[in-house]
Amino acid sequence: QLRAQSELFVTRAEVEQVRLEARRDPLTRLGNRREVDDRWPALLAACRAGGKPLAVAMLDLDRFKQINDRFGHAVGDGVLVAMARLLRENTRAADLAARVGGEEFLLVLPDTDGERGLEICERLRHCVAAYPWSTLADGLSVTLSIGVAFAPPYDADVLTARADAALYAAKIKGRNCVAVSGKAG
């Protein structure tokens, strides 16, 4: 009976491990869209219930296709891995950082007002620009464009659309900058 219980426990642990892995991007080890779908509703609900601020940022590595074309996909993968490390080092455990596209990342920053959200995004942008990219390939430099939106409303679709629009504005402004949708709370 003890052996059967032990095997059941191992099976449950393995299932949980598979479930957790399904929520991770295999390259960067950041969350993926499943992680966003699982965690974001609770983050929104908690901020809404407590009347707390919330910042949402869409981040995009500038001219990433050109990096892949010029330096190769292995270097491009190295850029993505380094970017994920910078995100982990510059966000809190309570924040949600996910890779949601090829070179696009989402940050959900609960209990973060406009001023603090902008500060975090500018710090990330500076960290990316200052990173020693030449260790991956001679002549490599990488910059980051960021679009930020703030709650209210506490609606994932609205906040994502606003952050996307702000990201587009950052690209139009010349890249390597942070743009805000609406007021910065």
N, C-alpha and C positions, 0 to 999 in steps of 0.2 A: 504494500500500500504506500509506503514511504517513497519507493522508487517511482510509482505511478504519479504521485503528487509532484515529485521532483521533475519528471518528464513534462508534466502539465505546466509547471512553472517555467521551465526552459522554453516550451512552445509559446507561452504567452509573452515571454521576454523577447523571443525572436520575432513574433508578430508585431510587437510594439516597435522593435528596431526597424523592421521593414516599413512600418507606417511613418516613423520619423524620417527615414531615408527618402521616402516618396515626397516629403515636403522640403527637401534640400536640393539645391542646384549641385549637380555632381562635380562641376569644375571649381566653383568658388566656395562651396559649402555654405553659402548664404541661403536664406529661405527662397522658395520659388513661389509661383502663383498659388499653389495649394496652401502654402504657409500663410500667404496674404489672406486667402479666403477663410482660413481657419482662425487667424488671430485678429484681423482688422475689425470685424463686427464687435468683439468684446472691448477692444480699445476705444472704439467710437462710443459704445454704450456707456462705458465707465466715465469718459470725459463729459458726455452729454449729461449723465445723471449728477455728476459733481459740479457741473457748470465750469469745467476746467478747459483751458485752451488746448488746441491741438494744431500742429503744423504737419503738412504733407509736402514732400518734395519728390520731384521726378529729376533724376540725374542721368545725363547722357555723355559718354566719352566722345569728345569732338573728333570728327574725321576718322573714326575707328576703321572704316573700310580701307582707307588709305594706309593705315598702320598695317593691316593684314596684307594688303597688296604689296607694300614696299618691304616689310620685314618678315612676312610669313605668318601663318596661323599659330605656330608654336609661340612666337613672340606675342601675338595678339592674345593668346590664352594666358601668357604670363602677365600681361597688362590687366586682364580681368581678375586674375588671382590677387595681384597687388592691390587693385582697386577694392576688392572685397576686404582685404586686410586693413586698408585705410578706413573703410566704413566701420569695421568692428572696433578699431582703435579710437574712433572719434564719435562713437555713439554709446548710449547707455544700454544696459541689459533689457530695460523695459521698452526700448525703441524697437521698431520693426524695420529691418533692413532686408531687402529682397532683390534678387536679380529677376527682372520681369520681361526682359528681352535680350537680344544679342549683346548690346552694350548699354542697356538701359536698366537703371536701378530705381527702386522706390524706397523712400524713407517715411515712416509714420512716427512722429515724435509726440507722444502723449504728454500732457501737462507742460507744453512748450508754447509760450506766447510768441508774438511776431518778432519782437526784438531778439529773443533768444534763438528762435528758429533761423533768422537771418544770420546770426552770429555762427551757428553751427554750420550752416551751408557755406558761408564765406570761408570758415576754417577748413572745411573739406576741400573746397576749390583751391585754396592756397596749398594745402598738403599735396594734392595731386600735381599742381604745377611745380612744386619744389622737390618732388620725389626724384631720386636718382635713376631715372628711366634708362640712362645710358648703360647701366649694369645689365640690362636685358638685351640691348642692341646699340651699337655706336650710332649716334645721331638721332636716337629716339627721344621725342618729347611728347607729352600727353597733357591735354587740358580737359576741363570738365565744364559743361553748361548745366545750370540747375534752374528749375522752375519751382516756386513755392506757393502754396495756398494755405489758408488758415480757416479753422472752424470758428464760429458757426458758418454755414449749417454743418451738422454732424451727419453728413451723407457721403458715403464712399465714392459714389459715381460723380457727384458734383465736385468734390475735392480733387478727385483724379483728373477730371476734365479741366478744372482751373489750373492745377499744377502742370498739366500737359500744355495748356495755352501759354502759361508763363515760360515753360521750357522752350517752346517755339519762339517766343519773344526774345529769349536769351540768345538763341541761335541767330535770329535776325540782327540783333545788336552786335554781332561779331563773334559770338562764342566766348568761352572762358569767362563767364559772368553768371551772376545770380539775378533772376528776374522774379518779381512778385506779382501774383494775381490779386488785385484788389488791395485793400489796406493791410498793413502788417500788424494788426491787432494791437 
